Amino acid sequence: MAAGAQPQPQPPRLSEAQESTMRELSATVSATAPWASWNTTDPNPCLWSGVTCFVPPPPASNNGSGSSAAAAVLRLSMSGFGLSDTSVLAALCSLDTLESLDLSRNRFADLPRHLSSCSLGAGLRALNLSYAQLAGPLGDFAGFRRLEVLDLSFSLLTGNVSKQLSSLPRLRVLNLSYNGLHGDLPTDMAISLEELVLSNNNFSGQIPTGLFRHGNLTLLDLSDNNLTGDVPDEFLKLPNLQTLLLARNDLRGAIPGSLSSVTTLSRFAAGHNKFSSSIPSGITKNVRVLDLSSNMLSGEIPSDMFSAPGLDTVDLTDNKLQGHIPPGFSRGLYRFRLGGNFLDGVIPGSIGDASSLAYLELDNNNFVGGIPWQLGKCSKLLLLNLASNELSGAVPVEIDKLGSLVVLKLQMNNLEGHIPIALVGLVNLNELDLSQNSFDGEIPHGIFQLPRLSNMYLHGNKITGAIPASVSSSQFLIELDLGDNSLSGVIPTMPTTLSTVLNLSHNHLSGSIPSDIGSLLYLKVLDLSHNELFGPVPSSLQGLLSLTRLVLSYNYLSGTLPKFPSSVAVHSMGNPDLTIGDPD
């Protein structure tokens, strides 16, 4: 050792008894689950994976003299070993110093009874039995008096939960999610409870008022059950509540007004229920994430709904809300969804103040007026969905400032004017839907050179001119719908990436059907009907191996129609000079 170098501290060593127990445990795992990848090669078990040791402080009477105390195993993780043989539990029961035990992703039956019958259970503070395939009713935890954290999620539990947890006076965190538990929600649990997760079970009945005795709750997750009735308006009794999840039940009545006064509440999700009241004022004063989608909420949106400084997400999709969008918006608003309501009026220009907005969905309402140019200030937008409204006028040129945009859905409005050349600059655009409007003029040539464009829908407009030859250079286009316009000229070479739908119907396209369409090997639907195409149907179309529907009706095609498999629905009426061959 170099002069002055400090000796490296030695890792703690277990007592002889615990070291022997750990080696016995390793041998049992090797014998009963040889597939388990537990690294126990080091001679010191404290250095094995999943093992945490501690050295208890020496007693005060030691005065620094004598030998130091032996280490003991404090935490042990044997997750994912695939264990099912209970012989491993005999060794575990000897580790009476354990405070945390992770036996998740194993296959023990009736494990709580085995553990509580030995001294191990008395000292445990955290027990993880998630994905443990316990398969049966919730066991007895009478021997776990010090337990603070219990995870039994994804463990195939069934039956009721009544008083099995009443013997855990220190319990802080309980997760029983993703099981088959049923009956009433449990209330006979420690007052110390802070996190209660009962989601994805079959609990039924009303939310009991007894739950509100647990005044330390910070997380309450009752989502994905069969709960019914009104929600008790007693949330002032839960002054520490941060997350409340009630989604996908059968809850009815009013959104509890007391939630507006829980200053700690940051996330409230109650979507997919049958709440039918108006939205309480002040609900977003503290909440950062609010999801009330797919309910029956009615009335107008409170004037302060979207202006709280900390607001991040609002989802009010698929309700019965009426009136205008209130004009104030938080700069931090990230996700904003109001689709599927009865909202009307104009989209306020102040939406541009939501400079952090990434997802804006206002589809399926009754909005009128133009698309506000101030949306160009929302430069972080990834998704803009204004479909199925009564919007009119031209698309503002400021849309070219939305350089991050991935999806643009403006279909089923009354928009008009040329397709904006500004779209050519949206290099991240993946999906563009301008269908069923009144756009006219030609398709901008550069639009097919967008490097990530995969889906484009322009049907049902008044677009004229030829289909740009640049379509052939598109690298990711899988669906193209240009039907029901006034396009003319010949069909250009199509990109071989097209794999779902190519719809060119109801236009004024002329010339013959190009044989190179037969190279679209993965195309499922090809519709060329109601054009002015002539000549034979190329036999190369028989190479469209994924084709399920071919529509050639009402053209001037001639010759004999090639044979197609019976799996392909072929429509060719309205071509008097076309002879139908016998199908395979």
C-alpha positions in Angstrom: 0.0 0.0 0.0 1.4 3.4 -0.9 2.5 5.7 1.9 -0.4 7.7 3.3 -3.1 5.7 1.5 -6.2 5.1 3.5 -7.3 1.5 3.9 -10.5 0.7 2.1 -13.4 0.0 4.4 -14.4 -3.7 4.4 -18.0 -4.6 3.5 -20.1 -5.7 6.4 -20.2 -9.4 7.2 -23.2 -11.3 8.6 -23.3 -13.3 11.8 -22.4 -16.9 11.3 -26.1 -17.9 11.8 -27.4 -15.4 9.1 -24.6 -16.2 6.7 -25.5 -19.9 7.0 -29.1 -19.1 6.5 -28.4 -17.1 3.3 -26.3 -19.9 1.9 -29.1 -22.3 2.6 -31.5 -20.0 0.9 -29.2 -19.8 -2.2 -28.9 -23.6 -2.3 -32.7 -24.0 -2.0 -33.3 -21.5 -4.9 -30.7 -23.3 -7.1 -32.4 -26.7 -6.4 -36.0 -25.6 -6.8 -35.7 -22.9 -9.4 -32.5 -23.5 -11.4 -33.7 -21.0 -14.0 -33.6 -18.1 -11.5 -30.7 -15.7 -12.3 -29.7 -14.9 -8.7 -26.0 -13.8 -8.5 -24.7 -15.4 -5.3 -21.1 -16.0 -6.3 -19.5 -13.6 -3.9 -18.4 -15.2 -0.6 -20.1 -12.3 1.3 -23.9 -12.6 1.0 -24.1 -8.8 1.7 -22.8 -8.3 -1.8 -25.3 -10.6 -3.5 -27.8 -9.0 -5.9 -31.0 -8.0 -4.1 -29.5 -8.1 -0.6 -29.0 -5.1 1.6 -27.3 -5.4 5.0 -26.9 -3.1 7.9 -24.6 -2.9 10.9 -26.5 -2.1 14.1 -24.8 0.7 16.2 -22.8 -0.6 19.2 -24.4 -0.3 22.6 -23.5 2.8 24.5 -21.8 0.7 27.2 -19.3 -0.5 24.6 -17.3 2.8 24.7 -15.7 1.9 21.4 -13.9 -1.1 22.7 -14.3 -4.7 21.8 -15.4 -6.2 18.5 -17.9 -4.6 16.2 -21.4 -6.0 15.9 -22.1 -8.4 13.0 -24.2 -7.2 10.1 -27.7 -8.4 9.5 -29.9 -8.7 6.4 -32.3 -5.6 6.2 -33.8 -5.9 2.7 -34.1 -8.9 0.4 -35.5 -9.0 -3.2 -36.2 -12.4 -4.8 -38.5 -10.9 -7.5 -39.0 -12.9 -10.7 -37.4 -16.1 -9.6 -40.5 -18.2 -10.5 -40.5 -19.8 -7.1 -43.3 -22.1 -6.0 -41.7 -24.5 -3.6 -42.5 -23.5 0.0 -39.3 -25.0 1.2 -37.6 -21.7 0.5 -39.8 -20.1 3.2 -38.1 -22.1 6.0 -34.9 -20.3 5.3 -36.7 -17.0 5.0 -38.3 -17.4 8.4 -34.9 -17.4 10.0 -34.1 -13.9 8.8 -35.9 -12.1 11.7 -34.0 -8.9 11.0 -35.7 -8.4 7.6 -37.7 -5.1 7.2 -38.3 -5.3 3.5 -39.1 -8.5 1.5 -39.9 -8.6 -2.3 -41.3 -11.9 -3.5 -43.1 -10.5 -6.5 -43.4 -12.5 -9.7 -43.3 -15.9 -8.0 -46.0 -18.5 -7.6 -46.5 -19.1 -3.9 -49.9 -20.2 -2.6 -51.3 -18.9 0.8 -48.0 -17.1 1.3 -49.2 -14.7 4.0 -50.2 -17.6 6.3 -46.7 -19.2 5.9 -44.9 -16.0 6.6 -47.0 -14.8 9.6 -46.5 -18.2 11.3 -42.8 -17.4 11.8 -40.8 -14.6 13.4 -40.1 -13.0 10.1 -43.6 -11.4 9.8 -43.3 -9.6 13.1 -40.4 -7.4 11.9 -41.4 -6.7 8.3 -42.2 -3.2 7.3 -42.6 -3.7 3.5 -43.9 -6.7 1.7 -44.2 -7.0 -2.1 -46.3 -9.9 -3.3 -47.4 -8.4 -6.6 -47.7 -10.8 -9.6 -47.3 -13.6 -7.0 -50.3 -15.7 -8.3 -51.7 -16.3 -4.9 -55.0 -17.3 -6.5 -57.6 -17.2 -3.7 -59.0 -15.1 -1.0 -57.0 -12.4 0.8 -55.0 -14.1 3.5 -54.5 -13.5 7.2 -52.0 -10.8 8.1 -52.3 -11.0 11.9 -48.6 -11.6 12.3 -47.5 -8.5 10.5 -48.0 -5.9 13.2 -45.2 -3.6 11.9 -46.1 -3.7 8.3 -46.3 -0.3 6.6 -46.2 -1.1 2.8 -48.2 -4.1 1.3 -48.4 -4.7 -2.4 -50.7 -7.5 -3.6 -51.4 -6.2 -7.1 -51.8 -8.6 -10.0 -52.0 -11.6 -7.7 -55.2 -13.3 -8.8 -56.9 -12.6 -5.5 -60.6 -13.2 -5.2 -63.4 -12.8 -2.6 -64.3 -10.0 -0.2 -62.1 -7.7 1.8 -63.5 -7.1 5.2 -61.4 -7.3 8.3 -58.3 -9.1 7.0 -56.4 -5.8 7.1 -57.6 -4.5 10.5 -54.6 -6.2 12.2 -52.1 -3.9 10.5 -52.0 -0.8 12.7 -49.0 0.9 11.0 -50.1 0.3 7.3 -49.4 3.4 5.2 -49.4 2.0 1.6 -51.8 -0.7 0.4 -52.1 -1.9 -3.3 -54.7 -4.5 -4.2 -55.1 -3.5 -7.8 -55.7 -5.8 -10.7 -57.3 -8.7 -8.9 -60.7 -10.2 -8.8 -61.8 -8.8 -5.4 -65.5 -8.0 -5.1 -68.1 -6.8 -2.6 -68.1 -3.5 -0.8 -65.0 -1.4 -0.5 -63.0 -2.1 2.6 -62.9 0.6 5.4 -61.6 -1.4 8.3 -58.0 -0.3 7.9 -55.4 1.6 9.9 -56.0 5.4 10.3 -52.4 5.8 9.3 -53.1 4.8 5.7 -51.6 7.2 3.1 -52.0 5.4 -0.2 -54.9 3.1 -1.1 -55.0 1.5 -4.5 -58.0 -0.7 -5.2 -58.3 -0.2 -9.0 -59.2 -2.9 -11.6 -61.2 -5.2 -9.3 -64.9 -5.9 -9.1 -65.8 -3.9 -6.0 -69.4 -2.7 -6.1 -71.9 -0.6 -4.2 -71.4 3.0 -3.2 -68.2 4.7 -2.0 -68.6 4.3 1.8 -68.3 7.3 4.1 -66.0 5.2 6.3 -63.2 5.8 3.8 -63.1 9.5 4.8 -61.9 8.5 8.3 -58.5 8.0 6.8 -57.4 11.6 7.0 -53.8 11.0 6.0 -54.7 9.7 2.5 -52.6 11.2 -0.3 -53.6 8.7 -3.0 -57.0 7.1 -3.4 -57.5 5.0 -6.5 -60.9 3.3 -7.0 -60.9 3.3 -10.8 -62.0 0.4 -13.0 -64.6 -1.2 -10.6 -68.3 -1.4 -10.5 -69.0 1.4 -8.0 -72.4 3.1 -8.2 -74.3 6.0 -6.8 -73.3 9.5 -5.7 -69.8 10.3 -4.4 -69.9 11.6 -0.8 -69.1 15.3 -0.6 -66.7 14.9 2.3 -63.3 15.5 0.8 -62.5 18.2 3.3 -61.9 15.3 5.7 -59.0 14.3 3.4 -56.8 17.5 3.7 -53.7 15.7 2.4 -55.2 14.2 -0.7 -53.0 14.6 -3.8 -54.4 12.1 -6.3 -58.1 10.9 -6.7 -58.9 8.3 -9.4 -62.5 7.3 -9.9 -62.5 6.6 -13.6 -64.5 3.8 -15.3 -67.2 3.1 -12.7 -70.9 3.8 -12.7 -70.8 6.8 -10.4 -73.6 9.4 -10.8 -74.8 12.7 -9.5 -72.7 15.8 -8.9 -69.0 16.2 -8.9 -68.3 16.9 -5.2 -67.9 20.6 -4.7 -65.6 20.1 -1.7 -62.9 18.9 -4.1 -62.4 22.6 -5.0 -61.2 23.3 -1.5 -58.7 20.5 -1.1 -55.6 22.6 -1.6 -53.2 19.6 -2.0 -55.2 17.9 -4.8 -53.1 17.8 -8.0 -54.8 15.1 -10.0 -58.5 14.2 -10.3 -59.6 11.6 -12.9 -63.3 10.6 -13.0 -63.8 9.9 -16.7 -66.2 7.2 -18.0 -68.9 7.5 -15.4 -72.3 9.1 -15.4 -71.8 12.3 -13.6 -74.6 14.7 -14.7 -74.2 17.9 -12.9 -72.4 21.1 -14.0 -68.7 21.5 -13.3 -68.1 23.0 -9.9 -66.3 26.4 -9.9 -62.7 26.4 -8.7 -62.2 22.7 -9.5 -58.9 23.6 -11.2 -57.7 26.1 -8.7 -55.3 23.5 -7.3 -55.6 20.6 -9.6 -52.9 20.2 -12.3 -54.5 17.2 -14.2 -58.3 17.0 -14.6 -60.0 14.2 -16.5 -63.9 14.3 -16.5 -64.2 12.8 -20.0 -67.1 10.6 -21.1 -69.7 11.6 -18.5 -73.0 13.5 -18.8 -71.8 16.8 -17.5 -73.9 19.8 -18.7 -74.2 23.5 -18.4 -71.5 26.1 -19.1 -67.8 25.8 -18.4 -66.8 27.9 -15.3 -65.1 31.2 -16.3 -62.0 30.4 -14.3 -61.7 26.8 -15.6 -58.5 27.1 -17.7 -56.6 30.0 -16.2 -55.1 28.5 -13.0 -51.3 29.0 -13.3 -50.4 25.4 -12.5 -52.9 23.7 -14.8 -51.4 21.1 -17.1 -54.2 18.9 -18.5 -57.9 19.3 -18.9 -60.0 16.5 -20.6 -63.7 17.2 -20.8 -64.3 15.1 -24.0 -67.7 13.5 -24.6 -70.0 15.4 -22.3 -73.0 17.6 -22.8 -71.3 21.0 -22.1 -72.8 24.1 -23.7 -71.9 27.7 -24.3 -68.6 29.3 -25.1 -65.0 28.5 -24.2 -64.0 31.0 -21.5 -61.1 33.2 -22.7 -58.4 32.8 -20.0 -55.7 30.1 -20.5 -52.8 29.1 -18.3 -49.4 29.4 -20.0 -48.5 25.9 -18.6 -51.5 24.2 -20.2 -50.1 21.1 -22.0 -53.2 19.0 -23.0 -56.6 20.5 -23.7 -59.5 18.3 -24.8 -63.1 19.5 -25.2 -64.2 17.3 -28.2 -67.7 15.8 -28.4 -69.7 18.5 -26.6 -72.3 21.1 -27.6 -70.0 24.1 -27.3 -70.4 27.0 -29.7 -69.2 30.5 -30.5 -65.7 31.3 -31.7 -62.5 29.7 -30.6 -61.0 32.5 -28.5 -57.8 34.1 -29.8 -56.4 34.0 -26.2 -55.8 30.3 -26.8 -52.4 31.5 -28.1 -51.5 32.4 -24.5 -51.3 28.6 -23.8 -47.7 28.6 -25.1 -46.9 25.2 -23.7 -49.9 23.5 -25.5 -49.0 20.2 -27.2 -52.4 18.6 -27.6 -55.5 20.7 -28.6 -58.7 18.8 -29.4 -61.9 20.8 -30.0 -63.6 18.5 -32.5 -67.2 17.6 -32.7 -68.7 20.8 -31.4 -70.5 23.8 -33.0 -67.7 26.3 -33.2 -68.1 29.0 -35.8 -65.9 31.7 -37.3 -62.3 31.3 -38.4 -59.4 29.4 -37.0 -57.6 32.0 -34.8 -54.3 33.1 -36.1 -53.0 33.2 -32.5 -52.7 29.4 -32.7 -49.4 30.1 -34.4 -48.1 31.1 -31.0 -48.5 27.6 -29.8 -45.3 26.4 -31.4 -45.1 23.2 -29.3 -48.3 21.8 -30.7 -48.1 18.1 -31.7 -51.8 17.5 -32.3 -54.4 20.0 -33.5 -57.9 18.6 -34.0 -60.7 21.1 -34.9 -62.7 18.6 -37.0 -66.5 18.4 -37.2 -67.4 22.0 -36.4 -68.7 24.9 -38.4 -65.5 26.8 -38.9 -65.1 28.9 -42.0 -62.7 31.0 -43.9 -59.1 30.2 -44.9 -56.5 28.4 -42.8 -54.3 31.2 -41.3 -50.8 31.4 -42.7 -49.5 31.4 -39.1 -49.9 27.7 -39.2 -46.4 27.6 -40.6 -45.1 28.3 -37.1 -46.3 25.0 -35.8 -43.1 23.2 -36.8 -43.6 20.4 -34.3 -47.1 19.4 -35.5 -47.6 15.7 -36.1 -51.4 15.5 -36.6 -53.6 18.2 -38.2 -57.3 17.3 -38.4 -59.6 20.0 -39.9 -62.1 17.8 -41.7 -65.9 18.4 -41.8 -65.9 22.2 -41.5 -66.7 25.0 -43.9 -63.1 26.0 -44.6 -62.2 27.4 -48.0 -59.5 28.9 -50.1 -56.4 27.2 -51.4 -54.6 24.4 -49.4 -52.1 26.6 -47.6 -48.6 26.4 -49.0 -47.5 26.9 -45.4 -48.2 23.2 -44.8 -45.1 22.3 -46.8 -43.0 23.6 -44.0 -44.5 21.3 -41.3 -41.7 18.7 -41.6 -42.9 16.6 -38.7 -46.4 16.2 -40.1 -47.6 12.6 -40.1 -51.3 12.9 -40.6 -53.2 15.6 -42.6 -57.0 15.6 -42.9 -58.6 18.5 -44.7 -61.5 16.4 -46.1 -65.1 17.6 -46.5 -64.5 21.3 -46.6 -64.5 23.7 -49.6 -60.8 24.0 -50.4 -60.1 24.7 -54.0 -57.1 25.3 -56.2 -54.3 22.7 -56.8 -52.5 20.4 -54.4 -49.1 22.0 -53.4 -46.4 20.0 -55.0 -44.2 20.1 -51.9 -46.8 18.5 -49.7 -45.9 15.0 -50.8 -42.3 15.7 -50.0 -43.0 16.1 -46.3 -40.5 13.6 -44.9 -42.9 11.9 -42.4 -46.3 12.1 -44.0 -48.1 8.8 -43.8 -51.8 9.6 -44.0 -53.4 12.3 -46.2 -57.1 12.9 -46.6 -58.4 15.6 -49.0 -61.7 14.0 -50.2 -64.8 16.0 -50.5 -63.4 19.4 -51.5 -63.2 21.4 -54.8 -59.6 20.7 -55.6 -58.6 21.0 -59.2 -55.5 20.3 -61.4 -53.4 17.2 -61.6 -52.2 15.0 -58.8 -48.6 16.2 -58.3 -46.0 13.8 -59.7 -44.1 14.3 -56.5 -46.4 11.8 -54.8 -44.1 9.1 -56.1 -41.3 10.4 -53.9 -43.3 10.1 -50.7 -41.3 7.8 -48.4 -43.9 6.9 -45.7 -47.3 7.4 -47.3 -49.6 4.5 -46.4 -53.0 6.0 -47.1 -54.1 8.6 -49.6 -57.7 9.7 -50.1 -58.3 12.3 -52.9 -61.8 11.3 -53.7 -64.7 13.5 -54.5 -62.8 16.5 -56.0 -62.3 17.9 -59.5 -58.8 16.5 -60.1 -57.9 15.9 -63.8 -55.0 14.5 -65.8 -53.5 11.0 -65.5 -52.8 8.9 -62.5 -49.1 9.4 -61.6 -46.8 6.7 -60.3 -47.8 6.0 -56.7 -45.4 5.3 -53.8 -45.0 1.6 -53.0 -45.4 2.4 -49.3 -49.2 2.7 -49.8 -50.7 -0.2 -47.8 -54.2 0.6 -46.7 -56.3 2.8 -49.0 -55.8 4.6 -52.3 -59.0 6.5 -53.2 -59.1 8.6 -56.3 -62.8 8.2 -57.0 -65.3 10.9 -58.1 -62.8 13.0 -60.0 -62.1 13.7 -63.7 -59.0 11.6 -64.0 -58.3 10.3 -67.6 -55.9 8.0 -69.4 -55.4 4.4 -68.6 -54.9 2.7 -65.3 -51.1 2.6 -64.9 -49.7 -0.9 -64.7 -47.3 0.1 -61.9 -50.2 0.2 -59.5 -49.6 -3.5 -59.4 -46.4 -2.8 -57.4 -48.5 -1.7 -54.4 -48.2 -5.1 -52.9 -49.7 -4.3 -49.5 -52.6 -2.1 -50.6 -56.0 -3.3 -49.2 -58.5 -0.9 -50.9 -58.2 0.6 -54.4 -61.0 2.9 -55.5 -60.8 4.5 -59.0 -64.5 4.7 -59.6 -66.4 7.6 -61.2 -63.6 9.0 -63.4 -62.9 9.1 -67.1 -60.3 6.2 -67.2 -60.2 4.1 -70.4 -58.5 1.1 -71.8 -57.9 -2.4 -70.3 -57.6 -3.2 -66.6 -53.9 -4.1 -66.3 -53.3 -7.7 -65.3 -50.6 -6.4 -62.9 -53.5 -5.6 -60.4 -53.6 -9.4 -59.8 -50.3 -8.9 -57.9 -52.0 -6.8 -55.2 -51.7 -9.7 -52.7 -53.3 -7.8 -49.8 -56.2 -6.4 -51.8 -59.7 -6.8 -50.3 -61.7 -4.3 -52.3 -61.3 -3.1 -55.9 -63.7 -0.4 -57.2 -63.5 0.5 -60.9 -67.2 1.4 -61.5 -68.3 4.1 -63.9 -65.3 4.7 -66.2 -64.7 3.8 -69.8 -62.7 0.7 -69.2 -62.7 -2.1 -71.9 -61.4 -5.6 -72.5 -61.7 -8.4 -70.0 -61.5 -7.9 -66.3 -58.6 -10.0 -64.9 -59.5 -12.7 -62.4 -59.2 -11.9 -58.7 -59.5 -14.2 -55.7 -62.9 -14.6 -54.0 -61.4 -12.7 -51.1 -61.4 -9.5 -53.2 -64.7 -7.6 -53.5 -64.6 -6.3 -57.1 -67.0 -3.6 -58.3 -66.9 -2.8 -62.0 -70.4 -1.7 -63.1 -70.9 1.2 -65.4 -68.1 0.1 -67.8 -70.2 -1.1 -70.8 -67.1 -2.3 -72.8 -65.6 -4.2 -69.9 -66.2 -8.0 -70.0 -66.3 -9.8 -66.6 -64.2 -13.0 -66.5 -65.0 -16.0 -64.4 -63.7 -15.5 -60.8 -61.3 -18.0 -59.3 
